[in-house]
Structures are given as structure tokens and as C-alpha cells.
Amino acid sequence: MFTTRIEMKPPYSFDRLLRRLESHPDDQLRVDAENRLIRRAFRLQGKPELVTLQFQGGDEEPSIELTAVGDLGQAQQEELVYKVKHMFSADVDLQPLYDHMNQDQHLKPLVESFRGLRYLLDPDLFQSMIRTIIGQQLNLAFAATLTHRLLTLAGDSITAEDGTTFYVFPTAEAIARLEVAQLRELQYSQRKAEYIIDFARAVVDGKVDLDRLPHMSDDEIIAYLTPLRGIGRWTVECLLMFGMGRPDLLPAADIGLRNGMMIMYGMTEKPTEAEIREIGESWRPYRSYVSLYMWEAVGALKRKEAGFMELVDGLKGK
């Protein structure tokens, strides 16, 4: 067994994260909100390992205690710590973001309501890209269904002592070995199946080197990946946001962002993409994070969170 503690840069709202996961389920996670913990399998040095992540401390003294069931070697331990810190954006300093948002009357209430919220990222870039391709032009529920089917078809699994099965996302090699017909049987469209397998084969063949991406700018990554079939600018921007945690992307065509801006800017109609881009200029260089807080505003309204409902009513009265 391996246990260690990761200190998080405050503020960090685990409660807000857990609440967000209720409406953004991840088939690879088992969430126990009451006990503030998550169980998940990670692929460490090629081997599936079951890990418990126990959230500890309040927003100002946050930490995660990791416990792996297996006896991990040094390389596995280091990989696990790296992946968890990346996933939970452990080292992100939110204070410059909040200083920026507090100068805008439309954004300041988001800081007050959702302090400590940050991105939960995908653990690796290959998984992030495949999940994004799966989600193209699909609702969250069906995308999650297709992802689960891919996990059971090509992923590895590990069974906990209580009999629960945890899946690890398929490797590029595993997906590259698939045929389009196998994904078609799982209700993947012809094009989506082709794009997923093509991307995996490009990674395996060395045509795409994902290890290069952290050393490239946003524009360089977009230029590098968009020549691939099925990968447009939106897809790469999702990778940058949800796989890499890049802070200054603006998904101007996103419906959720449009809805959030309607709420916070007191609009009577949904803004156009052009209007979002114009307003979003004032969010630089934190457009990714302002977008996250806009999405959370929509979620909080749907959940009818008391404090936020009162805030929205106050905005309407202005």
C-alpha cells in the first residue's frame, strides 16, 4: 500500500467540485460526497492501480490524501502524484483571477458564490482528445454512454475488494487495434469511429507526439492538430482547456456559456458568438476560468442553490 498527501494551493472548494460532479458524471470515478472522497483506477507505468482520494481540510487548508491499494514502485508513485496534481489543478493560483474578476461588476458575484472552484482535468492528453471526439455534437448523457462502451471494449479493469469494477481508459495501442465495425456495433457513427481510430493510430505511428504539446503555445497546438481528420478548432480548444488546463480559451459557440452570460449580464436574449467574443476580451488572460464560472452559474441555477438564487434575483432587480 502507498499513501501520501498532496497539499493544494488555497482556496480550493472540494464541496463545489463534488457538487459539480453530480451533474458532470465521470464513469471512471466513484464519488462518495458524504465522506468527501473519490475512488478511481489509474494506469501507472502501464498497470491499472486502484486509488482512493480523500479530500481533507477546508477551502483555506486543502489537501488530498492518496491511498493506493497496490505496492507501487518509485516511478509509479511519482506518476500518480503528478497525475493527481494535474487533474485537480493543485498548483493553480486563483488570486490573480479573482483580482481581475473583482474589477468587473458582472463577474464579481461569481467569485463570491464559487470561490475555490477550479478545473478537474483529464489525467492524460490521449484520453482527453478521445473523449472530446466522442463528445462532438452529442449531449453529455449519450457521450458518457459511448465512452463507457469504449472503456468496456478496449480498456483495462481492476476489481476492488467489495466487487466494484473500475475501468482504466484504453491506451492508444488498444484503440489503434480496433476496427471501425467494432465501434459501429456500439452505436458510434461511421465518421466518429474513423476519427477515433485514426487519431490513435497517428499517436502509435508517431505522426502525433503528445509529449510535445506542453512545450507549445495554444496557437501552435491548434496548427499542429487541426490538419488531422475530425479534429477542428473546437476540439483542440477543448483539449487545451480540459486536458491541459490552459487559462485563456474562449468557447464562444458553447450554449452553456451563452446561458451563463445571460444570467450574469442581465441579458434578455442569448448573446451571439460575436457578442461573446467582444465581451470576452475583457476576461483576458483568464477566459477559460471565467467560462468555467459562467458554466457553474448555470449549474447552480438548475440546482436551485439558495444563495445563488438570491443573487440572481438581485441581478434582475438592477
Sequence and secondary structure as in RCSB ss.txt:
>XXXX:A:sequence
MFTTRIEMKPPYSFDRLLRRLESHPDDQLRVDAENRLIRRAFRLQGKPELVTLQFQGGDEEPSIELTAVGDLGQA
QQEELVYKVKHMFSADVDLQPLYDHMNQDQHLKPLVESFRGLRYLLDPDLFQSMIRTIIGQQLNLAFAATLTHRL
LTLAGDSITAEDGTTFYVFPTAEAIARLEVAQLRELQYSQRKAEYIIDFARAVVDGKVDLDRLPHMSDDEIIAYL
TPLRGIGRWTVECLLMFGMGRPDLLPAADIGLRNGMMIMYGMTEKPTEAEIREIGESWRPYRSYVSLYMWEAVGA
LKRKEAGFMELVDGLKGK
>XXXX:A:secstr
 EEEEEE  S   HHHHHHHHHHS  TTEEEETTTTEEEEEEEETTEEEEEEEEEES TTS EEEEEESS   HH
HHHHHHHHHHHHTTTT   HHHHHHHTTSTTTHHHHHHHTT      SSHHHHHHHHHHHTTS HHHHHHHHHHH
HHHH EEEE TTS EEEE   HHHHHT  HHHHHTTT  HHHHHHHHHHHHHHHTTSS GGGGGGS HHHHHHHH
TTSTT  HHHHHHIIIIIT  S    TT HHHHHHHHHHTT SS   HHHHHHHHGGGTT HHHHHHHHHHHHHH
HHHT HHHHHHHHHHHH 
